[in-house]
Amino acid sequence: MQPRTKYARSGACHIACQAVGDGPFDPVVAPGHISNVEGAG
């Protein structure tokens, strides 16, 4: 089961994120490169 993708926008920047697992908060991990969070299909 793939996690649900959530979206946010800050000015002209669009951000997609996914939360995996269960816990009191969702830490954010930003890779050193730009990628597509849902894959190429």
Phi, psi and omega in degrees: 000124180276137180295155179288137179271132176248152184234146176219157179225137175228101185063235180271357183268127177252132184236134173245141179216159177227138175259131180239131179093193184222132180187178184287341178207166181250102176292151180253128177243121180251112180294163181286002179220164179273137180214170177266119185295333182260002180082178185268006173079000000 
